[in-house]
């Protein structure tokens, strides 16, 4: 059932609150994203997206992440 109902954060619509299902990538990538607040079960809201680069709300903070990082976050 892995991946059912999951999509990368880059596919999320602006202003929509999403629950983080999984954070993928290499260990250091996952650790980096977790340190920013991207953890399974947490919520993330896309504030804006320009050319795949995103500004998101996570854990009451605004964070800017690149498209490659956003693709590792499954919602």
Secondary structure, DSSP 8 states (H G I E B T S, - for coil): -TTTT--BGGGS-BT-EEE--EE-S-HHHHHHHHHHT--TT-EEEEEEEETTEEEEEETTEEEEE-HHHHTTEE-
